[in-house]
Amino acid sequence: MSSIDTAKNTSNQVNAEKNVPLERKLDDLYKLIDGIKTCMMTTRRADGYLVSRPMYTRNRTPAADIWFIGNNQSQKFDELHTDPHVNLAYYNGSTQEWVSVSGVAKVVNDDELVKTLYTPDCKTWFGDLGDGIHDGSTSDPRISLVCE
């Protein structure tokens, strides 16, 4: 993760100083995004244009700080292969807190980790194509992970 910018009520900078250890920044980040499951992930298309889409944040693991489950057949994966730099923007309208995280994303294909991060609501995003393979379950080959 290259940069974490956070604010509460758009005026109180958290961890803005450069000498804060990364582990403390990450702990503070998770305190701020706790309860904000949806963020906007911004990627760059091959033609240079930026694209943002909602993503649902999965639980933190020792392997990575921020995880998402995605359909590896979607354009976001093409964009991540072309340019892995992303920005994640979290906003909590009830508290007026926002968090912006920029860094380099990585696509991960790990069946065991998919099983750990998968929840039944994931099936909604994939659907069942009726072929016995692409069914939106943890074994669906369309499922990949994105971490930052």
C-alpha angles and dihedrals in degrees: 000000000000106000138013119190116180137172138177116211086355093276110065108079114207119204092352092143115093098227097066111118114249093238090058091048090052093048090050090046092055091048089055098045095041104123094014099101099165122066134167113249114203120202133171122244121222089258090058099254119132121238126194127194136168116261130184114231116229126206121293115256134186088252096061142356102232125026133189131180114221146169105260089206091065126098093250089072092051088050093049091051091050096044119001094193111116141171123214118201121193123186131182107196095191094058098026089234121147134183129193120193124182126186147110117301125212129204112226128191106193117145094199093050090048088056090050096049098035120104126182092256089067089076088069091066095051107033127198114282090194096238097109091245108060097052103131093251126127090271094055107122090218091069117098132157129237119201135181 
